[in-house]
């Protein structure tokens, strides 16, 4: 289950479903040489945070092992938001993903239809055998 948790975190890092969030600047502040006045809306683009090579080396590579002994700094892993606006369902979502992956991986079977002696029935009830190739 520890590795599954790392796979989930890595998936959430790479495929951020909450793309952006608007916040209002409470005070004037300077960022990267730009002054953001109080009251302006600031758009945080989560994808740029999650794919920042300074935070995550090789950010486009799917690597669950990057979470070994790694605790992200505040503001660097935001699949469910942060602070007082953190999604209250984040633990439920991770649990649902874990349950789905558990059953999907345990029950997954790879079957070649060409090796099976089966008939496919179309909507009209006619049957067509699958020819071995």
N, C-alpha and C positions, 0 to 999 in steps of 0.2 A: 504494500500500500504506500510505502514511502516513495518508491519510484513513480507510481501512478500519480501521486500528488505533484511530483516534479514535472511529469508530462503535462498535467493539467495547467500548471503555472506557466510552462513554456508555451503551451497552446494559447492561453489567454494573453501572454505577452505578444505573440506574433500576430494573432487575429483578434485585435481589439474591437469588440462590438460596440462599445461606447466611444465613438470617434472623437467628439469634442465636448467641451463644456465652457459656458460663458461664466465669467465672474466679474464683479464690479470692483474696481480699484478703490480701496478705502482711504488711501493716502497717495500723494504723489510719490512715485518711485522711479528709479533709473534701472533699465535693463539693457545690457549690451550697447550702451551709449545712447539709448533712446529714453526720453522722459515720458512716462505714462501719467497723465494728470488724474487727480482724484475724480471719481465718478465715471471714468471711461470704462467701457466693457472690454474685458480681456478674454481672448479665445485661447484656451489651452487645447492643443492638438495632441491627444494621447499617443497617436501612432509615432510621432517624431520622438517622443520620450522613450517609448518602448523599442524603437529601432535606432537609438543613439549609440554609435560605436564607442563613445567614451564611457558609457554606462555598461553596455553589453558587448563585449568583443564578438566579432562576427555576428552582428545582429540578425542577418537574414538566414542564418543557419539554425535549423531546428536541433537544439542541443539541451535535453532535459538535465544533463549532468552539470550544466552551469549553475544549477540551484544547490549543488552539494556544498554544504557549509557556507551558504551565501544568504545573507539577509539584506534585501534591497533597502537603500536609504529612502527616507521620506521623499515622496514626489517622483520616484523613479519606476514604480510599478503600480499602475492605476487602472486595472481592468474594471474595477467597480467604483471608481471615484476615490475620494479621500476626505479626511477630516469629518466635520459635522454632516457632510452630505454623502457620506459613504453609503452605498446601497445596502439596505437592511437585509436583502436576500442573498448577499454574496456567499455565505456559508451554505445556504440551501442550494444555490446554483452549482457550487463545487460538489456537493453531495450528489446531486442529480447527474452531473457529468461522470462522477466516479461510478455510480450504479450502472449507468448506460455502458460505459467502457468495460466494466467488469463482466456484464452479461454478453456484450458484443464479442469480446475477446475469448471468453470461455466457450461460447456456442458457435463461433465462426467455423465454417467448414468450406473449404474450397472444392468445388465440384465442377468437373468438365461435362457440359451437356452432351458433347459428342461421344462420350464414353457410356452414357446411360442409354438404356433401351426404354425410352419413354415416348409417349405420344403427347403432342400439344393440341389442345382443342381450341378451335377458334370460337368466336361468338355464336356462330350458327350451329355449333355442335359437331362440325366435321372434324375429323382427327387427321393429323399429318405426322408421320414418323420422322424423327430426326435421323438423317443419314450419317453414318460413321464416315469420317474423313481420314 
